[in-house]
């Protein structure tokens, strides 16, 4: 927008505008009276609305305290009584500011997983952190240590500023119970449970979550002698953790799928269900409950390590690693087994070896007809 004309410049131009010899211009002085010619060009002040006036009053009184935050505390809006919580917007109670891991707790995760060689599952239970976050923390701390070894700088001032303004989960002192950072047993919705199935069951028959999972999977009901041994769905957890191959499959070929297990088995930490049951059954025997829980965790960790070791040995038997002299790279050579399961029915399965290395599709071959030759109705 062009700037407004100042009053002084306009007053100096008035004689020249009124000195024309034409009849139209001669009427200008008569129209412009002395009072009108001395009028100043100005802009009227914007009217202050009630809400705008209240906003400036709030900024001058209560809002002035938000200009500078207190280190270690959030800088969120406070309620009328002066209290403050993890909801930055008082009118939006659904938006909650989640806390982040403190620097000490983040380093403790790395020490327990890498240095003490604990499994991410056990660390997740001890510190109350989701296993996916534990894996991300380990990768992040490892990357930071590599950056320091290379002499590269890190964005530490930015990290300190964020930790001062956002709520954090601190590391509990030695001997005290760690505050859980987040829920660790959240279970995603299985796609097989999205269908609505009407399955009539007689009143004389017990129908548990194990039976419901078999119905959703289309598997036949369990035999009575087998179902009688299952007193609680969590009884299957320890057996399936130690032997994942024991899960039953239904269907044939590409349509084969595992039988849907109950939520007590599919949660990330099924051993916590057993711990809660032991606490409810033996409320006065804390040492016995803690000993059973520790023994259960030890058995599960041992089974996971043995399963990982067997898979590595199996992979080492099928692969041969060759590293040429003076080369930076090593080549892994694996024997290709051409079977229906390894390459598919037509030899073009997505998981087949050689799929990405020069195997052309039919539409790129020479001598093949690429137009439809018949129409099927």
NORQUI-V92731 format. One record per residue. N is the residue number from 0. PSI is psi in degrees with one decimal (NA if undefined). Layout:
n,psi
N,PSI
N,PSI
//
This chain:
n,psi
0,136.0
1,147.6
2,152.3
3,151.1
4,130.7
5,157.1
6,-34.6
7,-46.0
8,-33.0
9,-40.4
10,-30.6
11,-22.5
12,-12.7
13,-42.2
14,-37.7
15,-32.3
16,-28.6
17,0.0
18,16.9
19,150.1
20,-4.2
21,162.9
22,-35.0
23,-40.1
24,-23.6
25,-20.1
26,-7.5
27,-45.3
28,-34.0
29,-32.9
30,-33.9
31,99.1
32,173.6
33,-35.6
34,-36.1
35,-35.5
36,-24.6
37,2.7
38,137.2
39,141.2
40,114.4
41,165.2
42,125.6
43,143.2
44,141.1
45,137.3
46,130.8
47,117.3
48,169.4
49,-42.9
50,-38.6
51,-39.8
52,-39.6
53,-34.6
54,-45.7
55,-32.1
56,-40.5
57,-40.5
58,-30.0
59,-18.9
60,-83.1
61,-37.5
62,-16.1
63,-24.6
64,-10.3
65,-1.2
66,-34.6
67,125.6
68,158.0
69,125.5
70,133.1
71,-3.2
72,153.5
73,153.4
74,49.0
75,166.0
76,144.0
77,157.0
78,177.9
79,-31.9
80,3.3
81,-2.4
82,162.2
83,138.5
84,-166.7
85,23.6
86,100.7
87,-29.1
88,108.3
89,-31.1
90,-1.1
91,82.3
92,-13.6
93,-17.3
94,115.2
95,131.3
96,111.6
97,146.5
98,159.2
99,167.4
100,136.9
101,165.4
102,-38.6
103,-41.7
104,-35.5
105,-42.2
106,-32.4
107,-35.9
108,-44.8
109,-40.0
110,-41.5
111,-34.2
112,-45.1
113,-48.0
114,-44.1
115,-5.3
116,37.7
117,153.4
118,148.2
119,-28.9
120,-44.3
121,-39.8
122,-34.7
123,-39.6
124,-39.3
125,-40.8
126,-7.7
127,41.8
128,139.9
129,147.3
130,-34.9
131,-37.9
132,-35.0
133,-43.5
134,-39.4
135,-38.9
136,-41.7
137,-43.0
138,-39.1
139,-46.1
140,-38.4
141,-40.6
142,-39.7
143,-40.3
144,-36.4
145,-38.9
146,-39.4
147,-38.8
148,-33.2
149,-3.1
150,17.4
151,147.9
152,153.4
153,159.2
154,61.7
155,-40.7
156,-39.0
157,-40.8
158,-40.9
159,-39.3
160,-39.4
161,-41.2
162,-23.7
163,-23.1
164,-17.9
165,141.2
166,139.3
167,157.4
168,110.7
169,165.1
170,128.1
171,143.3
172,163.3
173,132.0
174,-10.8
175,159.0
176,134.1
177,135.1
178,130.1
179,134.0
180,-36.1
181,165.0
182,135.1
183,-1.6
184,25.9
185,137.1
186,120.9
187,155.1
188,126.4
189,136.6
190,-25.0
191,-21.4
192,3.0
193,-20.4
194,146.1
195,117.4
196,129.8
197,107.5
198,103.5
199,135.7
200,131.1
201,152.7
202,-25.4
203,-8.6
204,135.8
205,130.5
206,109.8
207,-177.9
208,-26.4
209,-44.1
210,-36.7
211,-39.3
212,-36.8
213,-32.8
214,-44.6
215,-30.8
216,-10.4
217,23.0
218,152.5
219,159.7
220,152.9
221,153.8
222,153.6
223,-38.4
224,-29.6
225,-42.4
226,-28.6
227,-24.8
228,-16.6
229,99.9
230,-28.5
231,144.5
232,-26.1
233,-11.1
234,-23.6
235,-14.0
236,-52.5
237,-38.7
238,-40.1
239,-29.2
240,-39.4
241,-30.5
242,81.6
243,-24.1
244,-6.8
245,-5.9
246,132.1
247,145.5
248,148.4
249,153.8
250,173.7
251,149.5
252,-134.2
253,-18.3
254,3.9
255,139.4
256,157.6
257,150.8
258,133.1
259,124.2
260,157.8
261,164.1
262,-27.5
263,-20.3
264,-34.0
265,-12.7
266,155.5
267,-31.3
268,77.8
269,-19.6
270,-20.1
271,-25.6
272,-43.4
273,-36.9
274,-42.3
275,-38.1
276,-39.6
277,-38.2
278,-37.1
279,-34.8
280,-32.1
281,73.9
282,-23.7
283,-10.2
284,73.6
285,-39.7
286,-40.7
287,-40.9
288,-42.7
289,-38.2
290,-42.3
291,-40.7
292,-43.4
293,-40.1
294,-38.8
295,-42.2
296,-38.7
297,-40.7
298,-40.9
299,-42.4
300,-39.5
301,-41.5
302,-38.9
303,-41.2
304,-41.0
305,-39.7
306,-39.5
307,-38.9
308,-39.6
309,-39.7
310,-38.0
311,-40.1
312,-39.8
313,-38.7
314,-37.5
315,-31.4
316,-33.7
317,-13.3
318,150.9
319,123.6
320,125.7
321,125.7
322,108.5
323,154.8
324,130.2
325,10.3
326,149.3
327,-11.1
328,152.5
329,141.0
330,131.7
331,117.6
332,126.7
333,134.7
334,128.9
335,121.6
336,115.8
337,99.5
338,174.2
339,-33.2
340,-28.7
341,-32.6
342,-4.3
343,177.0
344,-42.3
345,6.5
346,10.6
347,33.7
348,147.6
349,-26.7
350,3.3
351,142.8
352,142.6
353,2.3
354,-39.5
355,0.9
356,69.2
357,10.4
358,105.7
359,155.2
360,169.0
361,-30.1
362,-4.5
363,5.3
364,149.5
365,145.9
366,3.5
367,144.5
368,122.0
369,6.8
370,151.2
371,134.9
372,-11.8
373,161.4
374,123.1
375,126.5
376,NA
//
